[in-house]
Amino acid sequence: MMRITNGMIADNTLRNLNKAANRLAAANAAVSSNQKIQLASDDPVVASRAVTYRSYVAQIKQYQDNVDAADGWQTATDDALSSLSDLITTVKTLATQAASDTNSEEDLAAIKERIETLRDQAVSLMNTTYAGRYIFGGYSTSEAPYEVVDTDVGTTVTFKGDILSLGGVISADVSDEDIANYYSANADAGYESSGAQNINYNIGFNTTVTVNIEGQNVTGSGSGNLFDTFAKLLLALDGETSYKTAEADSAGNVTVTTNSLDLSALIDELSANLETVTVAQARLGARMDTVDSVSDRLDDAYTAYTALMTDNEGIDTAAAATELSSAEYTYEAALAVGAKVISKTLIDYIA
């Protein structure tokens, strides 16, 4: 028969006490942290899944942030386009009113002043910003894309520093020579599109969306752009019946042409300008639908992966509380038993 020594009893008691203490510590950590494991070594399978699920959740959160930014940009653009549509509709109403034979010179002057104000408001709308960035300037988001400027042949509008319509709408009072000289001197300053400048946001797994609409796709560029129509209206309201434009051939020879002015025809031009804005807004609307759809899918994915992450890492609160109570009882019992077992040795009974 194996002899049981006091040392063996003490060692066994301390070992059991240590196990109970470790169990209590683990149960306490689980309840306080609400996590199944504290270290990867506690359960490698749970730890591996945790890395995967957390990575997915982090990705989804980033995509959701991108969706919010895309939605903000698109909403700002949509609001600006809606306001511009309303503005052009107001200009059409004023042009129709001006076409009436019953207007006095004072009436026409008042309408002209109103349309000048609306032109400036249109420029302001096309210089709308979102988060400090100009939304209609393509890649040039740090500077206002549109500006009303005075030139040697009259007032014009520039786009990203270039003249939106170099041939322009120029008063018939300006000489052909002055117009030709102006055109030749600014031949390199006329706006020419350098291709699409799409600002794309990554809003989902393998999903990108263009958030911007470029200014030339809203106002038009070259002959017939929105600001050319404004210029014609203002000349007509000044009583002019014609205006001049210029163009150059491949050799650089400038030809100046005189064109007739008619308010009724300008109303049709405004309708065409309004249609351009409407088409741009429809394109934007399709992209906004894409963002909304992706946003819904991301919300569903976030809910699903968050639930998986919680199920993988989180504890059953009721079970954990029961385990903690059991561990506390076991530890206290181990302490009590240990105190009795190792409190006396043979030496205590040798007198």
Summary of the structure (lengths in Angstrom):
residues: 351
radius of gyration: 38.9
end to end distance: 28.6
largest distance: 136.0
contacts: 1024
relative contact order: 0.16
helix: 62%
strand: 13%
